[in-house]
Each structure stands twice: as structure tokens, then as C-alpha cells.
Amino acid sequence: MKSLNVSFEEKSTWISLGIITFVFAGYFSQVYQGLVSGTLDKAAVFGLFIGAVIAIIVLEIFLHIVIAVLNVKDADQPGDERDRLFSMKAGNIAGWVLGFGVLVIAAHTFMQELDSLWVANLLLFAVFVSQVVSYALQIFYYRRGY
């Protein structure tokens, strides 16, 4: 059986992708249900958002400490040229995804009057999608190898 040789940077990207997907899936499902039913106010949404941010920070720190302890030699190495190239390529495409999302939200908001909570969360969703695209593309580039 062939073992996977996964760099520290790729492991880090997998962890970050999993964390934001898990945390923001919960956040957006709760916010969407509350906004549709009309039971959420700004304070509740703000509380959910702060909770999501804190959860992401804590999980990122904890899981990166775990992979650093398990891979001490790799964790001490700075990212190489390939890591930077993959990050730049993925970030470029993710930027276009974010820009497109913001334009669609702006056009939709212009055509329909939306509550500020809807607009704020739609914009946050665009940021979330662009970050998922960035992480997914980085993983794709790592798996492809170039």
C-alpha cells in the first residue's frame, strides 16, 4: 500500500478547510432559519458570529499545535516556492469568486429591498465561499503536484 506523503502546509490547508466548513455550516444554518422565520435580531446574529469566530480561532490553534507536535521537523520549515505559488494561484481565483459574489449581492440588493442582516450575511457567505474555493484549489494543486 502506498503511503501518502503530505506536507505540513497541505495538512494545514486541509485543517483550515474542514474547520471553516464545519463552523460556518452551523452558523449559516442557524442564521438562515432565524432570518426566514423572522426570529433573529442584530444582537443574536452578532452573538452567533462572535461565537463562530472564537470557535475557528480555538480550533485552528489547537489542531495546528497537534499537527506541529506530530510533525516537528516539517512544522519548523518555512513554506517553499511551491507553497507560495499554490497559495497565490488559489487566492487569485478566490478573489474573482468573491468579486463576482459581491456584484451579484449588490445587484440583488439594488433590485429588491433587503434587510441589513440579509445583506451582511450574504456578503459573509460570499467571503466564506471564496475562502473555501481558495483552500480547495490549494489542495487540488498539492494533489496534482504542480
C-alpha positions in Angstrom: 0.0 0.0 0.0 1.4 3.4 -1.0 1.5 5.9 1.8 0.5 9.5 1.2 3.4 12.0 1.6 1.5 15.1 2.7 3.4 18.3 3.6 2.8 20.3 6.7 1.3 23.1 4.5 -1.1 20.7 2.9 -2.2 19.3 6.3 -2.7 22.9 7.5 -4.8 23.7 4.5 -7.0 20.6 5.0 -7.5 21.5 8.6 -8.5 25.1 7.8 -10.9 23.9 5.1 -12.5 21.5 7.5 -12.8 24.0 10.3 -14.4 26.8 8.3 -16.7 24.4 6.6 -17.9 22.8 9.9 -18.2 26.1 11.8 -19.8 28.2 9.1 -22.2 25.4 8.1 -23.6 25.6 11.6 -23.5 29.4 11.6 -25.3 29.8 8.3 -27.9 27.2 9.0 -28.9 28.9 12.3 -28.8 32.4 10.8 -30.8 31.3 7.7 -33.5 29.6 9.8 -33.7 32.6 12.1 -33.8 35.2 9.2 -36.5 33.2 7.3 -38.7 32.8 10.4 -38.0 36.4 11.5 -36.9 35.4 15.0 -33.3 36.8 14.8 -32.3 40.3 15.6 -28.9 42.0 15.2 -27.7 41.1 18.6 -28.4 37.4 18.1 -26.7 37.4 14.7 -23.7 39.2 16.2 -23.5 36.7 19.1 -23.6 33.8 16.6 -20.9 35.5 14.5 -18.6 36.1 17.5 -19.1 32.5 18.6 -18.2 31.2 15.1 -15.0 33.4 15.0 -14.0 32.2 18.5 -14.6 28.6 17.5 -12.5 29.0 14.4 -9.6 30.6 16.3 -9.6 28.0 19.1 -9.9 25.0 16.6 -7.2 26.4 14.3 -4.8 26.9 17.2 -5.5 23.6 18.8 -5.3 21.5 15.6 -2.2 23.3 14.3 -0.5 22.6 17.6 -1.4 19.0 17.2 0.0 18.6 13.7 3.1 20.7 14.7 3.8 18.3 17.6 3.3 15.3 15.4 5.5 16.8 12.6 8.1 18.8 14.4 10.6 18.7 11.6 8.1 19.8 8.9 6.5 22.4 11.1 9.8 24.3 11.5 10.3 24.6 7.8 9.2 27.8 6.1 6.9 27.5 3.1 8.7 26.9 -0.1 8.2 28.4 -3.5 5.7 25.8 -4.5 3.6 26.6 -1.4 3.6 30.3 -2.2 2.7 29.7 -5.8 -0.2 27.4 -4.9 -1.5 30.0 -2.4 -1.2 32.8 -4.9 -2.9 30.9 -7.7 -5.7 29.8 -5.5 -6.0 33.3 -4.0 -6.3 34.9 -7.4 -9.2 32.7 -8.4 -10.8 33.0 -5.0 -10.6 36.8 -5.4 -12.6 36.6 -8.6 -15.2 34.4 -6.9 -15.5 36.9 -4.1 -15.8 39.8 -6.5 -18.5 38.0 -8.5 -20.4 37.2 -5.3 -20.3 40.8 -4.1 -21.5 42.0 -7.5 -24.4 39.6 -7.5 -25.4 40.5 -4.0 -25.1 44.2 -4.8 -27.3 43.8 -7.9 -29.9 41.7 -5.9 -29.9 44.3 -3.2 -30.4 47.1 -5.7 -33.4 45.3 -7.3 -35.0 44.3 -4.0 -35.0 45.9 -0.7 -33.2 43.6 1.7 -32.8 43.9 5.4 -29.2 44.8 6.5 -29.0 41.4 8.3 -29.6 39.6 5.0 -27.1 41.7 3.1 -24.4 41.3 5.8 -24.8 37.6 5.9 -25.0 37.2 2.1 -21.7 39.2 1.9 -20.2 36.9 4.7 -21.4 33.9 2.7 -19.5 35.3 -0.4 -16.4 35.6 1.7 -16.9 32.0 3.1 -17.4 30.6 -0.4 -14.3 32.4 -1.7 -12.2 31.0 1.2 -13.5 27.5 0.6 -12.5 27.9 -3.1 -9.1 29.1 -2.1 -8.4 26.1 0.2 -9.9 23.6 -2.2 -7.8 24.9 -5.0 -4.6 24.8 -2.9 -5.4 21.2 -2.0 -6.1 20.4 -5.7 -2.7 21.9 -6.6 -0.9 19.9 -3.9 -2.6 16.7 -5.0 -1.8 17.5 -8.7 1.8 18.3 -7.8 2.4 21.4 -9.9 
